[in-house]
Amino acid sequence: MAKVVSVVACEDTAVSYGGRLILVNLFRDVTAAEYPARVDRLKVVTTWLCRGKAVQERVVILDPDGEPIAEADADFTAPMLHTHIAGFDGLVLPGEGEYLIRVYDGAALAAELPLVAVTIPPPEEEEA
């Protein structure tokens, strides 16, 4: 069976000149002045130790009540390590709280990562 070795949530990804993956703006939390809030760009980057095994990856984002709000699926096989990027651009978070990113291989839970949505006050207007 394949094994997840890392899960990261970030704003975007790129590839360096040498072929290495670059993660842009890592997310541990998401901030918004009000909810529902739209996350313009969100990528969930998983790295699997496949060892030639087929993976049926499913990434599910759950709201604070445990209800799914987004899902992405991919199937792949790799001789050793494989990195997959699931895009959730335009994701709408209904309220603040602790969201959960769950990664499955078929029906088996392989990893999970919390993503906290917090309210921040809007910027104060400067007096003239």
Protein Blocks (a to p, Z undefined) as FASTA:
>chain_A
ZZdfbdcddfbdcddfkopacdehiafbdcdfbdcdddfbacddddddfkopacdddddd
ddfkopafbdcddddddfkbccddddfehiacfbgcdddddddehjbcfbdcdddddddd
ddddddZZ
